[in-house]
Amino acid sequence: MAGLVDPRLVNDPFGDAGLYLDLRFSKRALLFDLGDVQRLPPRQLRRVSHVFVSHAHIDHFYGFDRLLLVCLGRPMRLELLGPPGFVDRVEHKLSAYTWNLISGNETDFVISAREFEGDLLTAAAEFHTRDAFARRPVVPPPLPKGVVLDEKEFRVRAVTLDHRTPCLAFALEQKLRINVWKDRLQRLGLPVGPWLNDLKAAVRRGDPDETRFTVSWTAKGERSERQTSLGDLKTEILRFAPGEKLAYVVDALYSEENAARIIDLARGADRLFIEAVFLDQDAPIAARKFHLTATQAGALARRAGVKRVVPFHFSARYLGREDEIRREVDRAFAGRASVGMPPPSSP
């Protein structure tokens, strides 16, 4: 079965952190972090509906201006999320420019900014081109603890890590994957059509198998209809699989608290995109700069039981030594390199 998302790193492993998630079955994408986005063409940036910013260090947020420029003048909504203080930072970014020519325009481009603190959304605001991006406070949506986006087919979770400033890590979790056996549809004489979306929605809601379900369609100008049960359709034409899970971790001290949160967030992920900024020989430097080493990244991936680890965000001091970093990650992920238990974070 095809996965829900097509993930790809925005830059090479020595460049700014960023992960672009193209949603395969809709005309939109998600973006984790907003540093250098020059490699994403305008058509891809305009697909972005949600941006999840780990923290506001310049290399994770200065791409906001590029995204803003590409989206201006379009009737769309852009959802941004970041750590405490993020709404103020978005407001300051917008107020740095003069908007005297856009106020009152018919086309309304809306930016929504939300903050995640502890394990909840705690603040939110909207900025509209019609108001020259004046701040409008709004109430954050009431989502479960740890969840920052919850849609029909997937959710996004977040945890807060220590980078000498709150830094968010994220996991996208696809809900139950439901695919259709096209050949069985043909054998039953049923067409592909919008009714299949209704069928999937009924399954996701947990409707009883005995629920009567009407399949209706129009062919050659004639409308046809067939009554059956939800349970029969589930058995005959649907196939199910666990949803895909992707995790994204950057800029984190190797500490006991951070390790526990990373492992819990990434547990069982199909792919873990995780920073490996330093080689383990430079672990003291990594600790001073609140970053992970390659060995620490591989060990965390192993403890989380992920299927595949994708290291990135390498320090420029190792240019020409990319293979060395990747080998160190792989050794730790395979259990062939040991790493000491991380110390507790300083109070």
C-alpha positions in Angstrom: 0.0 0.0 0.0 1.2 3.5 -0.7 1.9 5.6 2.4 0.1 8.8 3.2 3.1 11.1 2.8 6.2 11.4 0.7 8.9 12.8 3.1 12.1 14.5 1.9 14.7 16.6 3.6 14.6 20.2 2.4 18.4 20.5 2.3 21.5 18.4 2.2 22.6 17.0 5.6 25.0 19.9 6.2 22.3 22.5 5.5 19.5 23.9 7.5 17.1 21.4 9.1 13.8 21.0 7.4 11.5 18.2 6.4 8.9 18.5 3.6 5.9 16.1 3.7 3.9 15.9 0.5 0.5 14.4 1.2 0.1 12.0 -1.6 -3.7 12.0 -1.9 -4.4 15.8 -1.5 -3.0 19.0 -3.0 -1.1 20.0 0.1 2.0 19.5 2.2 3.3 19.9 5.7 6.7 21.4 6.6 8.8 20.8 9.7 11.0 23.8 10.3 11.4 26.9 8.3 15.1 27.7 7.7 16.6 27.9 4.2 13.7 26.9 1.8 15.2 28.1 -1.4 15.4 24.6 -2.8 11.6 24.3 -2.6 10.1 25.9 -5.7 7.1 28.2 -5.3 4.6 25.6 -6.5 5.7 23.3 -3.6 5.7 26.1 -1.0 2.2 27.0 -2.0 1.1 23.5 -1.2 2.1 23.9 2.4 -0.9 24.2 4.7 0.9 23.7 8.1 4.4 24.6 9.3 5.7 23.1 12.6 8.6 25.2 13.8 10.8 23.5 16.4 12.2 26.8 17.8 13.0 30.3 16.7 16.8 30.1 16.2 17.5 31.8 12.9 18.4 28.7 10.9 15.0 27.2 11.8 12.8 30.3 11.1 14.2 32.8 8.7 12.6 31.0 5.7 9.3 32.5 7.0 9.9 35.6 4.8 10.3 33.4 1.7 7.1 31.5 2.4 5.2 34.7 3.1 6.3 36.3 -0.2 5.3 33.2 -2.2 1.9 33.0 -0.6 0.9 36.7 -0.6 -2.1 37.5 -2.8 -3.5 34.1 -2.7 -6.8 33.1 -1.0 -5.3 30.6 1.4 -4.8 29.8 5.0 -1.3 29.0 6.5 -1.2 27.4 9.9 2.0 27.9 11.9 3.0 26.3 15.3 5.9 26.8 17.6 7.1 26.9 21.2 6.1 29.6 23.8 6.5 33.1 22.5 6.0 32.0 18.9 2.8 34.1 18.3 4.7 37.3 19.3 7.6 36.3 17.0 5.2 35.9 14.0 3.6 39.2 14.8 7.0 40.9 15.0 8.0 39.4 11.6 4.8 40.7 10.0 5.0 44.1 11.6 8.5 44.6 10.2 7.0 45.4 6.8 4.7 48.1 5.5 1.3 46.7 4.4 -0.5 49.9 3.3 -1.4 48.5 -0.2 -3.0 45.2 0.9 -5.5 46.4 3.5 -9.1 45.8 2.4 -8.2 43.6 -0.5 -10.9 41.1 -1.6 -8.4 38.3 -1.5 -7.7 37.4 2.1 -4.5 35.5 2.9 -4.7 34.3 6.6 -1.8 33.2 8.8 -2.7 31.3 12.0 -0.1 31.1 14.7 -0.3 28.8 17.7 2.0 28.0 20.7 2.6 24.6 22.3 3.8 24.6 25.9 4.0 21.6 28.3 1.7 19.3 26.4 -1.1 21.6 25.3 -1.8 24.4 22.8 -1.8 27.5 25.0 -2.1 30.6 22.8 -3.2 31.4 19.3 -3.8 34.4 16.9 -4.7 35.1 13.3 -3.3 37.7 10.9 -5.3 38.7 7.8 -4.2 40.6 4.8 -7.6 42.4 4.9 -6.5 43.9 8.3 -2.9 44.6 7.1 -1.9 41.6 9.3 -3.2 43.1 12.6 -3.2 40.5 15.4 -6.5 38.9 16.2 -6.3 36.8 19.4 -8.3 33.5 19.0 -8.9 30.5 21.2 -6.7 27.4 20.4 -8.6 24.3 19.4 -9.2 21.8 22.3 -6.9 19.0 21.3 -5.8 16.0 23.4 -2.6 16.3 25.4 0.5 16.2 23.2 -1.5 16.6 19.9 -1.0 19.7 17.8 -3.0 18.7 14.7 -5.8 16.1 14.4 -7.3 15.3 11.0 -9.4 12.5 9.5 -6.4 10.5 8.2 -3.5 11.6 10.5 -2.4 13.4 13.7 0.7 15.3 14.6 2.1 15.0 18.1 4.7 17.2 19.8 7.0 17.1 22.8 9.3 19.8 24.3 13.0 19.2 24.4 15.8 21.1 26.1 18.1 23.1 23.7 18.8 25.8 26.3 15.5 27.0 25.0 12.3 25.0 24.5 12.6 23.1 21.2 9.8 21.0 19.8 10.1 17.6 18.3 7.2 16.1 16.2 5.7 12.9 15.0 3.2 12.4 12.3 1.0 9.3 12.8 -1.3 8.1 10.1 -4.5 6.6 11.4 -5.8 3.3 10.2 -4.9 2.9 6.5 -7.9 1.8 4.4 -7.4 0.8 0.8 -9.8 -0.6 -1.8 -9.4 -3.8 -3.7 -10.2 -2.5 -7.2 -10.4 -6.0 -8.8 -13.0 -7.0 -6.2 -15.0 -3.9 -6.9 -15.1 -4.9 -10.6 -16.2 -8.5 -9.8 -19.1 -7.1 -7.7 -20.1 -4.7 -10.5 -19.5 -1.7 -8.3 -17.9 1.5 -9.6 -15.2 3.7 -8.2 -16.8 6.9 -6.9 -17.4 9.4 -4.0 -19.4 6.7 -2.1 -16.0 5.0 -1.2 -15.1 8.1 0.8 -18.4 7.7 2.7 -17.6 4.1 3.3 -14.1 4.8 4.7 -15.6 7.6 6.9 -18.2 5.1 8.3 -15.4 2.6 9.1 -13.2 5.2 10.8 -16.2 6.3 12.9 -16.6 2.7 14.1 -20.2 2.3 12.7 -21.6 -1.2 13.4 -21.1 -3.9 10.7 -24.9 -4.3 10.4 -25.3 -0.7 9.4 -27.1 -0.5 6.0 -25.1 1.2 3.4 -26.3 2.5 0.0 -24.0 2.5 -3.0 -25.3 4.8 -5.7 -23.8 5.8 -9.0 -24.7 7.2 -12.5 -23.6 5.5 -15.7 -24.7 6.4 -19.2 -27.2 8.8 -17.8 -28.9 6.2 -15.6 -28.8 6.2 -11.9 -28.2 2.9 -10.1 -28.4 2.0 -6.4 -27.5 -1.1 -4.3 -28.2 -1.8 -0.7 -25.8 -3.8 1.4 -24.3 -3.9 4.9 -21.2 -2.1 6.0 -19.7 -5.4 7.3 -20.1 -7.1 3.9 -18.3 -4.2 2.1 -15.5 -4.2 4.7 -15.0 -7.9 4.1 -15.3 -7.8 0.3 -13.5 -4.7 -0.9 -11.4 -3.1 1.9 -8.0 -3.9 3.2 -6.5 -2.5 6.4 -3.0 -1.8 7.6 -1.5 0.1 10.5 -0.8 3.7 9.7 2.7 5.0 8.9 4.6 7.0 11.5 7.4 9.5 11.0 9.3 11.4 13.7 11.4 14.5 13.5 14.0 15.5 16.1 16.4 18.4 16.0 18.5 20.5 18.4 18.4 18.6 21.7 20.8 18.1 24.6 21.6 14.4 25.3 20.0 14.3 28.7 17.9 11.8 30.6 14.7 13.9 30.2 15.2 14.5 26.5 16.1 10.9 25.8 12.9 9.7 27.5 10.8 12.1 25.5 12.4 11.4 22.2 12.1 7.6 22.7 8.4 7.9 23.7 7.6 10.2 20.7 9.4 8.1 18.1 8.6 4.7 19.4 7.9 2.2 16.6 8.3 4.9 13.9 8.8 3.8 10.3 11.3 6.6 9.9 13.1 8.8 12.4 14.7 11.9 11.0 17.1 12.9 13.8 20.0 15.4 14.0 23.5 14.0 14.3 25.5 17.2 14.6 28.8 16.0 16.0 30.9 12.8 15.9 31.0 11.1 19.3 34.7 12.1 19.7 33.4 15.6 20.1 30.7 14.7 22.7 31.9 17.4 25.1 31.3 20.1 22.4 27.9 18.6 21.6 26.9 18.8 25.3 28.1 22.5 25.5 26.1 23.3 22.4 23.0 21.2 23.5 23.2 19.0 20.4 23.3 15.2 19.8 26.2 13.2 18.5 25.9 10.6 15.8 26.3 7.8 18.3 23.7 9.3 20.6 21.3 9.7 17.6 21.7 6.1 16.6 21.3 4.8 20.1 18.1 6.8 20.6 16.7 5.4 17.4 17.6 1.8 18.5 15.9 2.3 21.9 12.8 3.7 20.3 12.6 0.6 18.1 12.3 2.6 14.8 12.5 0.8 11.5 14.8 3.3 9.8 16.9 6.2 11.1 17.7 9.1 8.8 20.4 11.4 10.3 20.9 15.0 9.1 21.8 18.5 10.4 25.6 17.7 10.4 28.1 20.3 11.6 30.0 22.0 8.8 33.3 21.1 10.7 32.8 17.6 9.2 32.5 18.6 5.5 34.0 15.7 3.5 33.4 13.3 6.4 29.7 12.6 5.8 30.3 8.8 5.5 32.0 8.8 8.9 29.0 10.3 10.5 26.6 7.9 8.9 28.7 4.9 9.8 28.7 6.1 13.5 24.9 6.4 13.4 24.5 3.0 11.8 26.9 1.3 14.3 24.9 2.6 17.3 21.6 1.8 15.6 22.7 -1.8 15.1 23.9 -2.0 18.7 27.6 -2.2 17.8 28.5 1.1 19.6 27.8 1.9 23.2 26.8 5.2 24.6 26.6 6.2 28.3 23.3 7.0 29.9 22.6 10.7 29.6 22.9 12.8 32.7 19.8 14.6 34.1 19.2 18.1 32.7 20.4 20.9 35.0 17.6 22.6 36.9 
